[in-house]
Amino acid sequence: MTSERPLIDVASPHPPAAASQLPPSQPEPPVRADHLGFSVEVPGPFRPSRRDQPDPSASERELHEGGEYRAVAVGEPSPEFAGNAVRTAKYSALTFLPRNLFEQFRRLSYVYFLAITVLNQLPQVAVFGRGASVLPLAFVLFVTAVKDAYEDIRRHRSDRRENNRLAAVLAPQTAGEYLPKKWKHIRVGDVVRVASNETLPADMVLLATSDPTGLAHVQTVNLDGETNLKTRYAKQETQLSFSHDGHVAGMLHCERPNRNIYGFQANLEIDGKRVSLGPSNIVLRGCELKNTTWAIGVVVYAGKETKVMLNNSGPPSKRSRLETQLNRETVILSIMLIGMCITASVLAGIWLLNHQRELEFTQFFREKDYTTGKNYNYYGIGMQIFVTFLMAVIVYQVIIPISLYISMELVRLGQAYFMGADNDLYDESSRSRFQCRALNINEDLGQIKYVFSDKTGTLTENKMEFMCASIHGVDYSSGKPACGSSVVVDDLLWTPKMAVRTDPQLLKLLNNDSSNEEAKLVLEFFLALAACNTIVPLVLDTRDPKQKLIDYQGESPDEQALAYAAASYGIVLVERTSGYVVIDVLGDRQRFDILGLHEFDSDRKRMSVIVGCPDKTVKLYVKGADSSMFGIINKSLELDNVRATEAHLHKYSSLGLRTLVVGMRELSQPEFEEWQLAYEKASTAVLGRGNLLRSIAANVECNIHILGASGIEDKLQDGVPEAIESLRQAGMKVWILTGDKQETAISIGYSCKLLTNDMTQIVINNNSKESCKRSLEEALARTKEHRVASSIGSPYPVLASESSGTVLALIVDGNSLVYILETELQEELFKVATECSVVLCCRVAPLQKAGIVALIKNRTDDMTLAIGDG
């Protein structure tokens, strides 16, 4: 597992199978550990409960007393909260004219042209025709308004379609009757039934699903771009209540609406009990229900309060750097114009003072009607000077030509057309062309100086393939492609969909001598790969009615690759519910109870699962990054094994493979009971639940016995090396920010031609602030030496990165950035980084990626392009 989340998942999994295609399973009561040798009730990973419900925790009392929650009565729609109608349009019929004019007159030149037009309407100062002076500005405003109106009309149509969609809502005071209701009329508290492949109309807490264990699968492609299925659960208490009574009644207390799509904390009071709810129990608006016949949930956030709408900042008003520069130059030219007009009016005043008595007879100064004897209109010297100033403004206003802005709009329109029609920008796989979504920033593409990119899903395909493994200090990397092992279920042959490289020695070891100690370690390693994940096996039909395909779906492509690897060696995950998994172990189907799950997070950089095994033992399986795993391994008992594994990890990383370390520990009865009590208490907390669970995970994840490590390949997308080389030739500086370890990042850097053999590498990889400071000082001195050497014989100053024959590449580790970012050392890092042509940051978390981008944006005026998470 790595800390980075891909921005786009380019994988194209087969469509999920219908729920009926899954193996039949009977409704399961709450899992008990009686068969493990001691009678402790074990809830399942997402529904911790106790026989005697404890009193509300301090955090829950704080939640109620502080008022930082909302109370929702299940099945009773409340008009107190926001309705479910959404609006993404920018304008309305009443606000279009004033708001659009306000948006357009943000350009100072338009304000200037409006002032000129108004002045030209005054008879005393009119120079050009009144109508002719209005036409240019009116034309520009009209064309832009028509373009904006067309875009907003499309948004209004989309809003109407969205708000008028129908959903099945439980009718109040009826015996389970669901009636069609428009989305815009749904309220918080409504109970909604969603069928397979339907889109969820609001943020809902799951109450029941078609799966007897409360399991549901959703696709969040509309939220985060990921096509992998996510697993969500209905609590066993609500699932059983619905199956018995046909409805669920209770009071739900949840946090106020917020933008965090990955977090949710609430509790539900049902039948006198308080049940905790978390992120795995809520499904968000915009998700699609997959591989589940139906799901029922209660609406907790509706309309503008849903998480997807809170993250929607509305149609942006973007301004390019060129437009900002034109505004600045318009101000400068306006100051020059005012100076010229003041000069002209002052000189005119001097002339009037010198010729004050001759004005009546001065030709063309003021017309005098000699036929009527009326004198000309003379307002005095002061007013004449002011009128002269206004006339000069109109005469000299051509300094700022409005035709320039008309030309810019036409050029942008032409650029958008040619970019969309460019065949070199056509993607054959998706059959889509380049789309220009913001006409105002076309020219910014040609001014980019720094390109920041993550690796997974941006440079790579995000299609992971298991390549090799190190098990108990032995390297198994001589694999060859092979099909996964097939298993027989109900007289049908189930085969994993993806073929994985298998090592002949490993296969021989597993199949021929399972009683051997080495074989037991190998079996334990692959059991950890099959059990320690959140993978859901989907069963797909094939042309052969007697054969099925097992398609592993999950949030992480790494987990998918590891599950397929285990299946290829005969350890096949065939079924997952909320409380257990079924694994076919070399032809023997076994059930493993999932007693607890600590999900992966970027702080721990690992995940763990507590499993009740068929032999009545309780085991903790852990997998994660080597930097976090080696800190919890008991090295004193297996030092040789650890050293061998570290050597193999270095080898895999040098080949550009993503690496994971796998470990295990057997828990005693007292250890398990102590963990369970702490886990249940933390899971029922509403405030600070995440910190409590992380602390409990850190306490149990200790003294781990290392099982081995894996190497996974994430191939580069086609054309990536050529694209990076072209960007560098164009003078752009490319920075790659990745969560992979240093050796993997460097290998990928060579593969994508970011790094070359003629580059001089500066590596900063330290574990203290003092050592980071020394490394930065040495790097800065080194860049100065290169700059001095390159400037000899040249009359112009040259950057160190531009010296002939020498190109600098900076490689920074995430551990070092902890001591550098947001300290006085980041100024030194900026100086070193700007002297290098290439920067490669490894082991960085998403927040550190944002800090690296801010490091450049806040200290330079160069245009930056950032792609990826963080």
N, C-alpha and C positions, 0 to 999 in steps of 0.2 A: 504493500500500500504506500502511496506517496501522498504528499500533502496538497498536490495540485489537482484541481478539478478541471477537466477539459471544457473548453468553451463550446465546442461543437463535436458531437459524436457522429463520425462519418460511417459507422458500421450500419449495415442494413440487415437486421435479423429477419427471419421468416415471420409472417404474421402469427400471433399467438393462437394456440388451439382453443377450441371451446372448452368450457368447464367439463362437459360430459366426457371429454377425451382423457381426463385424468383418471388414474386408478380409483376405483370405488373405495370409500373410507367411511367408517361408521362414526357417529358423533362421539367425541372423546370427552370424558369427564376431566376435571383438573388433574394433572399428572401428579402421582404420589410416588415417593421414593421408598415405599415399603419393600420393594424387591431389591433395593440396594443394601438392605441389612439394617436400616433404622427407619422409624416411622416419622418422617418429617414431610409435611405437605409442601409440594413444590409447584408453584404456579406456572411457569413458562416464562419466557424472556420478557414479554411485554405486559404481563398481567400479574404482577406481584400482589399477593393478598395474604391475609392471616386469618386463622380460624376465629380468633376473637379480634374484631376490628379495634385498633387502638384509638385513643383520644386524638383529636386534631393536633397536629404538630405545631410547634411555635411558629414555623413559617406560614402555616395555613391560617393561624389566628392573626398573624400580621397582615396576611392578604385580606382577610375580612375586615379587620379594624381600619386598615389604611384606605380601603375603598378602591384599590388598584385591581379591580376585577369587574366582570359583568355577570349577572345572574340570568340564565336562560331556562325557562320552563319548557321541557321537552313536550312537543305537540301543541303548544299554545303560542301561536304567532303574536309577537309583540310590536305594536306601532311605535314603541319608544326608540327603537334603533333605526338605522338607515334602511331604506328600501333596497331592492336588488337591481333597480335600473342603473345602468352605467352610461357614461357619456365620455367619449374620447374626442369628440369634435371640439374645435377651437373656438368657433364663433356660433352665434345664433342670429336670427333675423334682425333682432334689435341691436345686438352688439357688433355686427359685422362692420358696419361703416366706421364707427368711432375707433374700434379696436384695430382694424386693419390700417386705418390712416395713422394711428399711433405707432404701429409697428413700422410702417414705411417711413414716417418722419423721424425715426431714430437715426436715419441718415441725415447728418447735419447739412449736407448739400441740398437736400429737399427743402429743409427749412429756409435755407438761403434763397432758393429759387421761388419759394412761396412769397417771401418778402419782396423780391423783385417784381413778381407778378402783381402784388397788391399795390406797390408804388406806381406801377405803370398804369393803374386805373385812375390815379389822381390827375385831373386836367392840368394842374399847375406844373407837374413834372413829367407828364407823359412824353415819351420819346418815340416808342413804337406803337403800332396799332394795339388797342386794348385786347381784341380777340386773339390776335397773333401771339401776344405774350403769354396767354393762358394755355394755348394748345400743346406746347411741348411737355410741360409739367403734367397736364391733364392726361396726355397720352401715356406717359410712363406710369402714372398712378393707376390708370384704368387697366393697362395690360397686367400689371402685378396683381391688382385686385381680382381680375378674372382668373388668373392662375391660382391664387389662394382660395378663391371661392370654389373652384372646381375640385381642388384637393379636399376641402372641408365638406363638400357635398358627398363625396365618397365616404368620408368618415361618418356622416349622418346616416347614410344608407346602411353602413355596416352596423352602427349602433341600433338602428331599428330592427335589423335582422336578428341581432343578438338578444335584444330585450323582448322580442315577440316569439322567441322559441318556447316550446312547451316542455313541461316537466310534470311527472306524476307526483302529486302532493297529497298527503293524508288529509282527508276531509275531517274537520273537527266534529266530535260527537258522533262518529260513525264507527262501525265494527270493521276496521281495517280496510276501508274503501279509499282507493287512490284515484283522484280526479285530475284531468289535465289542467294545468295552470301556467299562464305566461310567466317567463322568468322575471319580468319587471314587477310582478305582483307577489313574488315570494318574499316572506318576511323572516327575520330571525326567530327561531323557535319552531318553524315548520319542519315536519318530517317528510323527507323526499326519498322517492325510490328511483334509482338509476339502473338502467339495463346495460348489458354488455355493449361496448363500443360507443356508448353515449358520453357526452361531455357533461361534466359536473357544473351545475348552475351557480353554486355558491360554495363557500368554505364550510365543510360539514364534518362533524364527528361521527365516525361509523358506529352504528348501533347493532347491525346484523348484516350478514352476507349469505349468499347461496351456499358457501362452504360451511360445513358443520362446525369447523373450528374457528370461524370468523375471519378467514383469510380473504384478502382482495388484492388485485394487482391493478396498478394505474400506470399510465404513461404520461410523463411530464414534459413532453417535447415543447409544449406551448409556454412552459415556464423557464426551463433552463437549457433547452435545445438537445437534451439527452433522450435517445430513443429506447434505452433499456427500460425494462419494466421495474417499477418500485413495488415493494411489498407493504401493505397496510393491514391493520387488524382491527376487528371489533372486539371489545372486551367480552370475556366469557360470561360475565354477569348480565350484560345486555343481550348477548346472543341467546342465552338460555331463556331469559325473560321473554324475548320475542318468539322463540320457538314454542313456548308454553301458552302465552296469552295472545300472541298476534300483535302486540304493541309494547312499547316501552314508555314508562312514565317516571319522571324524576326531575331534579333540579341540578342544572349544570353551572358550575362556577369556572370561568375561564379568564385569562388575561385580556386586557384591552387590545384592540386592533393594533398591529404593528407590522413592519415591513419584513420581518425575518421569516422567510419561507421554509427554513430548516428547523425552526423552533416552535414549540407550543407547549403550554403548561396549563392544566385544568384538572378539575375533579368532578365526579358525578355522584350525587346522592341518590341511591336507588335501594329500595327495600330496607331502609335504615342503615345502609352501609355507604361508606365513602370510597369510591373507586378512582384511582389516579389515572390521568390521561396524559399522553405525550405526543411527540411528533409522529409516531407510528400509528396513531389513532385518528388523525385528521387527514382529509383529502381536500385539495384546494380547487377553487374555481379554475376552469380551463383544462384540468386534467381529463384524461379519457379512461374509462373503466375497461380493463382488458382481462380476458381469460376468466371472467367471473360473470355468472349468469345475471345476478342482480346484487345490488347493495342498497342498504337503507341507512340514512343518516339524518341528524338534526342540524339545521343551519345555525351556525354560531356567528359568522360574519357574512354580511350581504352587501352587494353593490360596491360603493366607493370604499367600504371598509374591508373588503377582501384583500388578501395579501398581494394578489396580482395587480389590483388597481392601486394599492398604496405604493407599489414599486413602479407604477406608470406615471412618469412626471409630466405626461401630456406632450402634444406636438411641440418640439423645441423650436426656438427662434435662433437659428444659427447665423453667425456673421463670420466671414472669412477674414484672414489677416489682411488681405488687400483692401477689403472694405473698411476695416479699422484704420488702416494707414491713410486711406482716402479721406476719412473723417478728420484725421489729424492734419492732413495737408489742406483740407478745406478751411479749417480754423486759421492756419498760417496765411493762406491766400486772402481770407476775409480780413485779417489784420492789415495786410498789405493794401487791400482795396480801401479800407477805411482811411489809411494813411494818405493814399492818393486823393481820395475825395475831400479829406480835411485840407490838404494842400490846395486843391482846386477852389474850395469854398473860401479859404483865407485870402488867396490871390484875388478872387472875385470881390471880396469885401474891400480889399485895398483899392481895387479899381473903382468901385462905387464911391468910396470916400473922395478919390481924386477927381471924379467926374460927376459929383452929386448935382451940380447946377446945370449940367448939360444933358441930363437923362431924358428930358422931355423931347429934345430934338435929336437924340441919338437913334439912328436908323436900326430897325430890327430889334432894339432892346425890348420895347413894349409897343404894340400897335396902338395907334391913336385914331379914333374914328373922327376924322375931320368933318365929316358930313353932319354929325350930330353935335360935335364940339365936346363930346365926353372925353375926359382924360383917361389915361391908362390906369390900371389898378396897381398901385404902388404900396407895398406893405411895410416899408421901412427897411433900413439896411440890415437889421438883425434877421428879419424874416426872409429877406432876399438871399442872405448868406445860407440860411437853412434850406431854402428851396434849391439853391445851387448845389448844395451837398447831396440832396436827394436825386437831382438830375445827373450828377456825376456818378452816383451809384448805378443808375440805370445804364449810363453810357459805358462804364468800365466793367459791367457785370460779366462780360464775355471772358474775363480771366478764369472763371469757373464754368466750363461749358457743360450744359446738361446733355449734350449729345454723347459725351463720354459714358454716362450712365446708361443711356439707351444702347450704345454699342456693347457695353459689358453684359447687359441682360441678353442680348442677341447672341453674343459669343458663348455665354454659359449654356444657352439652349442648344447651340450647335455642338458644343463639347459633349453634352449629355447624349445627344443623338449619335455622334460618332463613337463614343465609348460603348454604347449599347449595341451598335451595329458592328463592332470590331470582332471579327471571327477568331482572332487570337485570344480573346477574352471569353470565348464560349466554352462551357463545361459540358462535355459529351455525356458524362455519367449521370448528371442530373437534368440534362437537356435544358439548361438555363443560361441566360445571357447576363452580362454585366448590368446591374441596376444602379442608377444614380438617384438616390432617395432625397438628396438635399442639393438643389441647384446652386445654393449660395456659397458652397465651399469647394467647388470644382478645382479652383486654382491652388488650393492648399495642398493638393496631392503632389504638385511639382515643387514644393518648398520644404519637404520633409528632410530633416537632417539626421534624426535618430529614430531607429526602428527597434522597439522592444517586443519580444515575442516569447511566449512560453513554448514548451516542446510538445507535450502530449496533446494530440488532437489538432494542433496548429501546424507543426512541422511533420508530425507522424500521422499515421492512419488511425491510431487509437484502436487497432486490431491486435490484441496481444496473442502471442504464440509461445507456448512452453517449449524451451529448447534443451535445458539440462538441469541437473540437480546434484547437490552435494549432501549425502546422507551419512551421518555419523563419521565425518571426516574422509569419506570416500567419494571421489569425483566420478559421476556417471554422465558423461557428455558425448558419448559416441552413439548418439541416437540416429534413427532413420525413420522416415514417415511410415505410419501404420494406422490402421483403423482402430477405433476404440472397442473395448470388449463389449459384447452383447450380453444381455440378460433376458431371461424368460419370465414374463409376467402374464398370468392368465392365458397361457398357451400362445402368447404373442411375443415376438422377438423385438426387444427394445435396444436400439443402437445409438450411441452418442453421435450428434450431427457432425462434429468436427474431428478430423484426424489429427493426431498429435505425434511428435517424434518420441519414439520409445527406445530405451537402451536394452539390447539383448541380454546383457548380464543381469539387469534388474528383473526382467521378465522371468529369466531362468531361476533366479533366486526366490521370487515370489511363488512360482508355480510348482517347483520341485521340492523345496525344503522349507516349508513354513514353520517347522519347529526349531530351526536354527536361530540362534540369538541375533545374528545379523539380519535374518529375514524378518524377525519380529520388529526390529528397529525400522526397517524399510516399510513394513505394513503400518506401523504407528505413524510414520511420516505421511503416508498417503491418506490414512484416516484423518489426520489433522487437516490436510488439504480439502477433503470432502466434507468435513463437519464444520470447520472454523470459517464460515462465510455466511452470507445472506442470500445465496443463490436459490432460485426457484426453478425446478425442472419442469419444463412444459413438454407435453407429449404431442407430436405432430404426426398426421397421417402420411402415408406414402402410397405409391401406386400398388404396392403389394399389400393386400389387406391383412396379411399375417405379420407384417413388420411395421414398427413404429420408430420414429426418430425422437431422441431426447435432446431438447434445446434448452440449454442453461441460460436463464435470464437473471440479471442482477445489476446493481448500481455501479459496480466496478468491473471494467474489462479484465483487470488482473485476476479477480476472483473467478471469472468465467474461464480464463485460461488454465488456472490451477484445478478447477473442477473437471475440465476436459482431460487434463493430464492424469488425474487420479483415475478417471474412468478408463483411460487407455491402458492402465496397469491393473485393471480388474476391480478397482474400488469405485463402484458406480453409485452416485447419489440418484435415487429414483423417486423419492417423495419427500416433501417438506410441509409440515403444518406449523401452527404457532407453538406447539409444545414438544414436537419430536421430529426427527428425520429418519428415513429408512434408507440404508446403504446396503447395496449388494457387495459383500466382501468375498471375492473370489468364488462366486456362485452361491454363497450363503446369505440370504436376506436377513439383516439384523436391524433392530430398532434402537436408536440412541435418543434418550430424552434430553431435550435442550433445557437445562435447569437455569441458565442465566447467560446473558450476552452483554458484553461491554463493547459497544461499537467503536469503530476507528474515529479518532479525532486528531487534529493537527498538532496538539500539544503532546500527547503520548506517542503518536506515530505508530500505533499498533492497535490490534483488536484481539479480543479473547472470548472464548465460549467455554462454559462449564457444562460437561456432558455426563449424563448417567449411562454407563455402558451396560451391555447385556451381562457381563460377569460381575455385576453389582458393585463396581468401582466407580468413583467419581473423578473425572480427569479435567484438568484445565488445559486447553489448547490455546496457544498464543502465536500470532504471526505479525510481523511488522518490519520496519526499516532496521538495518543492522545497527545504526547509531543509537537506537532506543533499545533494541533487544539485547545487545551485549552488556548493557548496564543492569539487566535483571537476571542474567544467567549466572549460575553458581560455577564460576571458573575454577575454583579450587579443586573440584572433584573431577573435572574433565578438561584440563588445560590443553592437552594434545589435540583433543577433538575441536576445541575452540580455535586453536591456531591453524589447524588444517582447514577449517571452514572459512576463516578469514582469508587465507591464501586463495581458496577457490572463489570467494566473493570478489577479490581483487582481479582474478582472471576473468570472471564473467563481466565485471564492469568494464574492463579494458576492451572487451569485445562489443561494448555498447548495449549490454543487456540490463534490464531492470531486475533488481535483486530483492528478495525477501528472505528473512530468517524465520524458521519455524521452531517452536519449542513446546514443551509439555511438562506438567507437574500433576502428580496424583494427590488429591486432597483427602485428608482424614475426615472422620465424622465430625470432630469438634471444629476443625477448620471450616468445613462446609456449613455447619450450623451457624457459626459466627459470621461468615460471609452473608448467608441468607438473611439473617436478621437485619444486618446493616444495609443490605441491598433493598429489602422491602421498605425500610424506614426512609431511605433516600428516594426511592421511587414514588412514594406517596407525598413527598414534599412538593409544594407548588413554587416556592421561592428558593433559588439557589440549588435546584435539583441537579443541574449539570455539574457544578463543582463537587457536590457530594458524591455523585456517581463516579467522577474521575478519581476522587480520593479513594473510594472503595476499590476501584480497579487497580490503582497503584499499590494498594495494600496486599491484594491477592496475587498480583503478577510479580512474584519474587521467587528466587531460588529455582529458576526454570532450568529444566534439563534440555539442552539443545538437541533437536532432532536432525536439523539440516538446513539447507538453503536452496532456493530455486533461482533459475535464470530465465527471464521472459524477454522475448524480442518484440519491440514495437517499431515496425518498419517505417522509414521515411516515405512521405508522399512523393509521387512522381514530380520531377521538376524542381524539388526544393533546393538541391545544390546549385543548379543553374540560376535559380531566382536569387539566392543569397549572393552569388558571385556577381550577378548583374547589379544588384543594389550597391555592393561595395565599389564596383567600377564607376557607378554614378556618383560616388562621393558620399554615400550615406554610411553611417556607423550602425552596425547591427549588433544588438545586445540580445543574448538568449538567457532567459530566467527560468530555471527548471528546479523541480524538487528532487531530481535524481542525485545520486552520490557523485563525487568529483570524477572518479574514473569513467563512469558512464557518460557524464556530461562531456568530458574531453573527447571520448570516442565518438559520440554523436557530433561534436564540433568538427572533427576531421571528416566524418561521413558527409556532412552537409556543406563542406568546403568553407566553413566559418574559420577553422584553424588550418594552417598549412605548415609544412615542415620548415619553411624559411622564416617563420615568426619567432620572436623572442617572447617567451611566456613569463609573466609576473604572477606568482601564485601567493594569495593571502589566505591562509588557513590556520587560524589560531584559536586558542581557548581562553584568552584573557585580554583585558583592555590594554595592558602594558605591552604585550607581545604584538597586538594589532597595531599599536602606535609605532613600534619599532619597524614592523613590516611596511607600513605606509611611508615612513620616513625613508627607508631604504629604496622603496619603489619610486618615490618622488625624486630622489637623488639619481636614480638610474635613468629616469625619463629626461632629466636635465642633461645628463651626459650624452644621451642620444641626440638631444636637440642641438647641443654645442657641436657635436661631431658632424651633424648634418648641415649646420650653418657655415662651416668652414668653406671658404671660397664662394659663398653665395651672399649677395648684397641684401637679401631679404630674409626676415626671420622665418624659420621653418619649424613646424610641429615635429615632435619626436616620432609620431606615427607616420610622418611623411618622409622620413629620411630614406635616402636611396639604399636599397638592399636590406633594410631593417624595418620590420613592422612589429609593433608591440601588441601583445594580447594579454588582457588582465583576466585572471580567474579568481573569483572570490567565493568563499564558502559561507553558507548560511549562519554557521556558528560565529564567524567573524562579524557578520552584519549585526548580530545581536549587540555587540559592543561598539559598533561604529555608527549605525543609524541613530538619529536624534541625539547625538552627542557632538562634542567639538571635533571629533575625528572625521565626521562626514564631509567637512570642508576639504580635508586632505584627500579623502577618497575621490571627491569630485575633481580635484586637480589631477590626480593620477589617471582617472578614468577618461577624462577629456583628452589626455595625451595619447591614448591608445586607440587603435583602429577597431579592435574587437574586445568586447567584454562578455564574459561567460560567468553567470552566477548560478551556483549549484546548491542543493539542499535548502532552498528558500521557500518559506511559507507565503501564501497569497498576500498577507499584510506586508511582508518584506518586499514583495514585488511592487506594491504600490509605493513603498518608501523609496525604492530605486528610481522609479519614474519621476516622483516628486523631487528627487535629488537634482535631476537635470532641469525639469520644468521651472523650478523656483530659482535657478541660478543662471539661466541662459535664455535668450530670446529665440533660440532655434526651435523649429517646428518638430514635434515628436509624434510618433505613431505607436500606440500600445495595443497589443493583441493578446487576448487570453484572460485567465482569471486573475483576480486581485486588482 
